[in-house]
Each structure stands twice: as C-alpha cells, then as structure tokens.
Amino acid sequence: MAQGDRYYLKALQEASKETEDGDSNAFDLLLSAVKMKNSKAEYALATWYLYGKHVKKDYKKAVELLYYSAMQNNASACFDLAVCYENGSGIKKDNEKSFLFYSKASLLGDKQAIYEIGRCYYYGIGTRKNAELAKMYLDLASNYGIYA
C-alpha cells in the first residue's frame, strides 16, 4: 500500500455516503493523503475541482493537483492535464504540452490518449502534421474500440 492510501480509500468511502448536509469528512481525508503526496488522492481531488463535485469548481487548483499526480506517472492525471493544456482550462493554452501529456498518458496505458495523439498528428496540434503517424495511432485506437 502506498503512503496515504488509507486516507484516500477512507475518503472515497466517505464521499460515496455524503449527504445533502455535506457532513462528510472526505475532503479532509483527501487533503491528508495529498499532503503525503499520494497520486491517487491528488488526482481524485483534482477531479473534484475540475467538475465542482463536493467543492467549488477551481480549474487552477485542479491543474496544480493534476500536475503533481502526473509527475508521479498517474495516466489519468496526464490525460486530464493534456486536456487542460489544450483547452486553456486553469492554465495558459499550450498545445505542445498538451501533446506531451497525451503522449505520456498513452505510454502509461491510457487508450483514449492514443486516439488523441492520432488526432494531434492529423491536425498538427502541438506537433507537426503527419498523416502516416496519425493513421497509425488512429488505427491502434480503433483496435481498442476508441473512435471519435
């Protein structure tokens, strides 16, 4: 078990039973795990900020947490961070960094990222257009059942 996993798992339990009154301590538990640099907790809290679940939406906080989690090789964090860079959500739009994080996410096993790399090669987003590489990545994504 990684450092902070107990807090992270307890936070998920608490969040799943949170009531309308918001009397859950899931947020505090996640913060405890984040302080221990638990990448799963960083990613979970980042998604809360991205979507305004349990907390007020805050793209800048989300991006900061996604970055920390991505640096610990969390594939989902890499993917979501790539989307933030591509859309300019919570951070300055940067297609090169977006492409970089899609690439890292794909290398870490995120299959949707394979499609996104193909799309980037096709349209020249963050990289030069390359029809051959685009086709290769899009075909591979198709093999995984990932389509536009």
C-alpha atoms as one frame of an Amber mdcrd trajectory, in Angstrom:
protein
   0.000   0.000   0.000   1.372   3.432  -0.955   1.752   6.211   1.567  -1.594
   7.914   2.112  -3.666   5.081   0.610  -5.599   4.532   3.845  -6.696   8.181
   3.895  -7.506   8.033   0.186  -9.631   4.877   0.486 -11.437   6.204   3.557
 -12.121   9.478   1.709 -13.730   7.545  -1.158 -15.939   5.698   1.317 -16.943
   8.939   2.999 -17.608  10.711  -0.308 -19.859   7.905  -1.501 -22.122   8.264
   1.537 -22.045  12.068   1.718 -25.455  13.548   2.398 -27.112  16.762   1.276
 -25.882  18.340   4.511 -22.291  17.778   3.375 -21.318  16.323   6.734 -18.696
  14.029   5.238 -15.030  14.490   6.104 -13.924  13.090   2.731 -12.286  16.374
   1.753 -10.132  16.456   4.900  -9.140  12.832   4.385  -8.128  13.526   0.787
  -6.103  16.536   1.913  -4.287  14.336   4.401  -3.428  11.880   1.629  -2.389
  14.729  -0.698  -0.006  16.021   1.981   1.587  12.558   1.839   1.973  13.034
  -1.950  -0.482  10.239  -2.761  -1.030  10.495  -6.528  -4.469   8.833  -6.420
  -5.654  11.360  -3.843  -4.146  14.229  -5.842  -5.992  13.021  -8.924  -9.278
  12.490  -7.060  -9.185  15.949  -5.515  -8.212  17.450  -8.883 -11.315  15.946
 -10.480 -13.456  17.353  -7.681 -12.108  20.816  -8.518 -12.467  20.236 -12.267
 -16.129  19.277 -12.059 -17.244  21.066  -8.910 -18.081  17.838  -7.109 -18.029
  18.248  -3.306 -16.135  21.556  -3.764 -16.471  24.762  -5.760 -15.011  24.484
  -9.271 -11.461  25.772  -9.374  -9.517  24.968 -12.536  -6.239  26.392 -11.225
  -6.281  24.141  -8.156  -7.295  21.237 -10.372  -4.378  21.801 -12.737  -1.911
  22.068  -9.858  -3.082  18.748  -8.427  -3.167  17.105 -11.865   0.414  18.185
 -12.424   1.620  16.679  -9.126  -0.200  13.437  -9.866   1.057  13.348 -13.464
   4.632  13.746 -12.236   4.058  10.520 -10.280   3.020   8.766 -13.518  -0.731
   8.719 -12.994  -2.043   8.073 -16.531  -5.466   9.619 -15.896  -3.877  12.758
 -14.469  -1.628  13.027 -17.530  -4.651  12.749 -19.811  -6.734  15.326 -17.938
  -3.767  17.681 -17.725  -3.329  17.366 -21.502  -6.971  18.347 -21.963  -6.490
  21.357 -19.670  -3.456  22.487 -21.673  -5.307  22.007 -24.961  -8.389  23.940
 -23.815  -6.626  26.501 -21.651  -8.607  25.435 -18.583  -6.889  26.682 -15.441
  -3.623  27.188 -17.284  -2.349  29.002 -20.357  -3.224  27.103 -23.522  -0.179
  25.194 -24.737  -0.655  22.618 -27.485   2.929  21.344 -27.265   2.498  20.489
 -23.583  -0.886  19.028 -24.354   0.688  16.704 -26.912   3.454  15.827 -24.459
   0.972  14.826 -21.731  -1.226  12.879 -24.171   1.940  11.014 -25.145   2.870
  10.307 -21.538  -0.681   9.162 -20.770  -0.603   6.754 -23.709   2.749   5.327
 -22.631   1.259   4.795 -19.169  -1.632   2.820 -20.682  -4.419   5.342 -21.303
  -6.066   4.120 -24.506  -8.076   7.307 -25.165  -4.767   9.167 -25.247  -3.713
   7.019 -28.215  -6.657   8.417 -30.172  -5.815  11.967 -29.068  -2.217  11.584
 -30.281  -3.544  10.447 -33.659  -5.850  13.473 -33.740  -2.936  15.750 -32.871
  -0.812  14.302 -35.674  -3.713  14.567 -38.108  -4.434  18.243 -37.376  -0.947
  19.325 -36.320  -1.924  20.138 -32.728   1.218  20.567 -30.655   3.243  18.702
 -33.236   3.785  18.703 -36.993   1.089  17.185 -39.143   1.991  13.644 -40.040
  -0.621  11.619 -41.910   1.274   8.336 -41.529   1.640   8.634 -37.766  -1.938
   9.889 -37.474  -3.212   6.817 -39.291  -1.046   4.509 -37.182  -2.322   5.959
 -33.881  -5.939   6.210 -35.024  -5.863   2.606 -36.264  -4.392   1.479 -32.961
  -7.093   3.397 -31.075  -9.685   1.772 -33.294  -8.292  -1.639 -32.341  -9.037
  -0.700 -28.726 -12.567   0.391 -29.651 -11.775   4.098 -29.348 -13.376   6.281
 -32.013 -14.065   9.995 -32.343
